[in-house]
Amino acid sequence: MVGTSDGLTERKEQGMEEQDTNVNIYNWGPCLMKCTITNELKELLLSEAKVGFDYKDKLAGIIEKETGYTDKSKDKILPHLSKCFGLYDQAQEFYKREKFKQKPEYIMSALWINYQKQHEFNPPHDHDGAISFVIYLQIPDKLKKENEAYVGKSGGPGGIQFFYGDGTRDAITYMSHFPKERDMFIFPAWLKHWVNPFKSDCTRISVSGNIHDSAKINNIKLDDYKKDNSKT
């Protein structure tokens, strides 16, 4: 009869609680890491941007001023960033619960700075390369106050959104964050993300870059070479 129970289900559940049961909670989605850069790196990124060049034609952003760093500037900045990439390697091993079979060998292919102003934004996009990153150098007080007044579930005005995969409302498909100065996110280059616009009359400054893994590139070339020679 509908609505009745003989109590078997309840007794089974109680029995499970008493058992010595191994429980595993599995990771899901990409490895997205947040860390904090030093003041020294922050000032270096700001100063070296002054000798950069217009980079808008290479980017998806609806942003008036986006500046690329010169090769000379990259050489100064890369030693500082390398420490952060080392942390990301450790984070990936922890996240995937396995060690790298071959350690990544990173090459920075692109580095630029975004001066995001009132009503400007970055539409949903991904990046080139193996991993990408974004660093926040300036979050004005006006923007902080606007974000504090925001009512909603996202990171709000000036926030960044990362989203991956499809699913029901029970699935976690995005991460939203309003950044602080010196926050740095590192993530797979293919991870879709976008940046919210804001109404405040101010400038939000961030730096982004793309990193290729030369170890993978070299390995692919070697495999192709072996395949070609196996046919002869």
C-alpha angles and dihedrals in degrees: 000000000000114000098025131108135193092208096244094122092052092050092049092053091050090051091053091054090057095052124094095246128179112225125195124189108200127215116245132199130357128336106258115181131190123196138155124253124215124262087243092061091044092055092044092054091049095047097044091050089068091072095045133109138239110285103172096109090063098050140072097221125120087221126126099212121044118151130196122218120238122243089251090055091047090056090056094046102041098074089058093047093047090072089057092050089052089056090050090054089055091046091053092051091050093045095049093038092228139089123248113265086209122017114238117252106208128212119184107226099174139016127176143157127230123211100195115192138182113320093359121125147164115247121219108296146138133219141242122256136029102300135007135195143196127205125192116221104166131025107171121220090240090060092046090054092047090051093048089055092050117111115203146076102269129078087271130216111359092010128131125232126203117192133181136176134343131278149128123290088271090066122084104232103158145032122211126194140172104212133227123213112280093021112141127194121196119189144149109292091235093060109115116232142158140192124234121232122235137205101222119108097240143094125257111199124205136161125218134185145175126228128197124202107230091187090064092043092051091045092052091051091050092050091049090050092052092049093050093049093047089065094058 
